[in-house]
Amino acid sequence: MIKLFVGLGNPGPEYEATRHNAGFWWIDALARDLKLTLSPERSYHGLVARTQVNGKPLWLLEPQTFMNVSGKSVAALARFFKIEPKEILVVHDELDVVPGQAKLKLGGSHAGHNGLRDIHAQLGTGDYWRLRLGIGHPGVKSEVVNWVLKKPLKEQREAIDDAIVRTLHAFPALVAGEMDKATLLIHTSKPPRPKPPRREPDGGGEPAAG
C-alpha cells in the first residue's frame, strides 16, 4: 500500500506551468480532492500534507529542492516515518509516454530522469512505485532539456490534465495496496463509451436499461 505520494517538479513561479512540473500538478489535484493544504516543512525540504485514510497515516510531498536533488526530500521524510521504498509512489513527467496517457510501474531504471536518479541514490534502491505522466518527446535528444522546461501547448496541457483526473480515480486502490487494480485503472487511457440507449421500435418507449 502507498503511504507517501511524491510529486516531482521545480519550485518557483517561473517553472510552475512547465512540463517538468507534471508531478506537482498531480499532487496539487490530489490535495484538492482530499481538501488538504500543502505546507512548507524545513525538516523534509518540501511542501507536505498529512492525513489519514482508513485509519492509516498518509503523506503528500512536493520536494522544494529543485529536481536534481529531489531524493534529499523524499529520503528525509521516508526515513523519519519509517516508510519503505515500496510504500512510496513518485509521480513524474515521462518523455516516452504521449500526453494524455500514464503508466504505473514498480522499480526499474531512472532512464535519465534527474529527479528519479537522485531518489535512487538517496533511497539506495530503485524499488519504489512510479506514476509516469506522459509529456511526449520533442523528437531530438538535444531538445529534451528545452522541452521539459517549457510550457506544453494548450491541447497537450488539456490531455495531461485529463490523465491526472483519470489516474486520480486509482487513489483508493493505491492506498489499499490493490496495485493490479490501480494499474488497470491507470493504463486504461479512455473510459469505455456508454452504449446508446435502446428504444422501442416506434420510438416512443423509455430507453431500455443497459
ABEGO torsion letter per residue (X at the ends): XBABBBBBBBBEAAAAABAAAAAAAAAAAAAAAAGBBBBBBAAAGBBBBBBBBGGBBBBBBBBAAEAAAAAAAAAAAAAAAGBBAAABBBBBBBAABBBGBBBBBBEEBAGGBAAAAAAAAAAGBABBBBBBBBAEBAGBAAAAAAAAABBBBAAAAAAAAAAAAAAAAAAAAAAAGBAAAAAAAAABABBBBBBBBBBBAAGABBBBBX
